[in-house]
Amino acid sequence: MIAVQGLSKQFRQAGGGWWQRKPARVVQAVEQLSFAAPDGRITGLLGPNGAGKTTTLRMIAGLITPDAGSIQVDGFDVTTQTSAALARMGVLSDARGLYPRLSARENIVYYGLLQGMTREQAHERAEALGELLDMGKLLGRRTEGFSQGERMKTALARALVHDPANIILDEPTNGLDVLATRALRDTLRHLRSPEGGAKCIVFSSHIMQEVERLCDEVVVVAHGRTVAEGTVVELLQRTEQSDFEEAFVQLAFAEETKGSHP
Ligand SMILES: Nc1ncnc2c1ncn2[C@@H]1O[C@H](COP(=O)(O)OP(=O)(O)OP(=O)(O)O)[C@@H](O)[C@H]1O
């Protein structure tokens, strides 16, 4: 279970040199953002480009420190009880950085060791995840030259190696073809189910169809804030729309569209 309350983050962009006369700029990436992601549910952060989704996930994953607000993971505060909170989380970031000279199996096992697993446990888990994610011969191959889909599978197996109860994914289908996207969707549905461990899954996307198909709960983010939260059906009812894209545009761009019609 992940609970985010009043989260805020500003970035300060340095200005140009004195000859460019460009002042430093402050970007309010996330502002008073709150939501709760329960266990056994897939929660989607849906928002337009620049809405603050990645910044939010990076704060949840303990990669950057919030200016204000709190993040609890299974009751552990990410800022003050960082290692306990991080041990309960598996993170698939947009970077998918893998060690190119190591095989997929070695990449996964290495992360298992970093998580405090024995070599034997980590190897067993790599085999089980290889099966779950249908990695076949990929496990033994060096990751150098892997396709996007192969990289994603390896990075996901690595994120799941310690069997975390909470899974964070930033734009997980970026660059994946239709079959790889479907396979990922099936895996996430399995992980959400009681047989798969009833995980708490949070992912970010700006693709409406993906969120509509997969998410139990949707958090619509715009300008760094939560503008709506609920199931797809609830958001459709609230906006009196039958098309989710229309509902999303209405919710996420309310301020912009207000001004554009006379
Ligand atoms: N390190 C940084 N320095 C300066 N500004 C940043 C930094 N990281 C993010 N921002 C700014 O914060 C805002 C939110 O960015 P963020 O990446 O969180 O959005 P996003 O919702 O994930 O967008 P996208 O869907 O395009 O990936 C943007 O205006 C972005 O330019």
The ligand as an SDF file (V2000), in Angstrom:
LIG
                    3D

 31 33  0  0  0  0  0  0  0  0999 V2000
   15.7380   17.6610  -13.0790 N   0  0  0  0  0  0  0  0  0  0  0  0
   14.8860   18.5960  -13.4940 C   0  0  0  0  0  0  0  0  0  0  0  0
   15.2800   19.8890  -13.6190 N   0  0  0  0  0  0  0  0  0  0  0  0
   14.4270   20.8440  -14.0300 C   0  0  0  0  0  0  0  0  0  0  0  0
   13.1340   20.6220  -14.3500 N   0  0  0  0  0  0  0  0  0  0  0  0
   12.6890   19.3640  -14.2620 C   0  0  0  0  0  0  0  0  0  0  0  0
   13.5280   18.2810  -13.8300 C   0  0  0  0  0  0  0  0  0  0  0  0
   12.7840   17.1390  -13.8350 N   0  0  0  0  0  0  0  0  0  0  0  0
   11.5490   17.4800  -14.2370 C   0  0  0  0  0  0  0  0  0  0  0  0
   11.4840   18.8210  -14.4950 N   0  0  0  0  0  0  0  0  0  0  0  0
   10.2900   19.5800  -14.9390 C   0  0  0  0  0  0  0  0  0  0  0  0
    9.2140   19.2350  -14.0780 O   0  0  0  0  0  0  0  0  0  0  0  0
    8.0080   19.1290  -14.8210 C   0  0  0  0  0  0  0  0  0  0  0  0
    7.4140   17.7330  -14.6030 C   0  0  0  0  0  0  0  0  0  0  0  0
    8.2520   16.7860  -15.2570 O   0  0  0  0  0  0  0  0  0  0  0  0
    7.9790   15.2060  -15.2050 P   0  0  0  0  0  0  0  0  0  0  0  0
    9.0960   14.5530  -15.9350 O   0  0  0  0  0  0  0  0  0  0  0  0
    7.7290   14.8000  -13.8110 O   0  0  0  0  0  0  0  0  0  0  0  0
    6.6160   15.1030  -16.0270 O   0  0  0  0  0  0  0  0  0  0  0  0
    5.8820   13.8190  -16.6530 P   0  0  0  0  0  0  0  0  0  0  0  0
    4.4450   13.9540  -16.2360 O   0  0  0  0  0  0  0  0  0  0  0  0
    6.5860   12.5840  -16.2630 O   0  0  0  0  0  0  0  0  0  0  0  0
    6.0220   14.1020  -18.2030 O   0  0  0  0  0  0  0  0  0  0  0  0
    6.2150   13.1100  -19.4690 P   0  0  0  0  0  0  0  0  0  0  0  0
    4.9090   12.4140  -19.6720 O   0  0  0  0  0  0  0  0  0  0  0  0
    6.5180   14.0740  -20.5720 O   0  0  0  0  0  0  0  0  0  0  0  0
    7.3500   12.1830  -19.1500 O   0  0  0  0  0  0  0  0  0  0  0  0
    8.3540   19.4290  -16.2670 C   0  0  0  0  0  0  0  0  0  0  0  0
    8.0780   20.7860  -16.5050 O   0  0  0  0  0  0  0  0  0  0  0  0
    9.8540   19.1830  -16.3280 C   0  0  0  0  0  0  0  0  0  0  0  0
   10.4750   19.9710  -17.3130 O   0  0  0  0  0  0  0  0  0  0  0  0
  1  2  1  0
  2  3  1  0
  2  7  2  0
  3  4  2  0
  4  5  1  0
  5  6  2  0
  6  7  1  0
  6 10  1  0
  7  8  1  0
  8  9  2  0
  9 10  1  0
 10 11  1  0
 11 12  1  0
 11 30  1  0
 12 13  1  0
 13 14  1  0
 13 28  1  0
 14 15  1  0
 15 16  1  0
 16 17  2  0
 16 18  1  0
 16 19  1  0
 19 20  1  0
 20 21  2  0
 20 22  1  0
 20 23  1  0
 23 24  1  0
 24 25  2  0
 24 26  1  0
 24 27  1  0
 28 29  1  0
 28 30  1  0
 30 31  1  0
M  END
$$$$
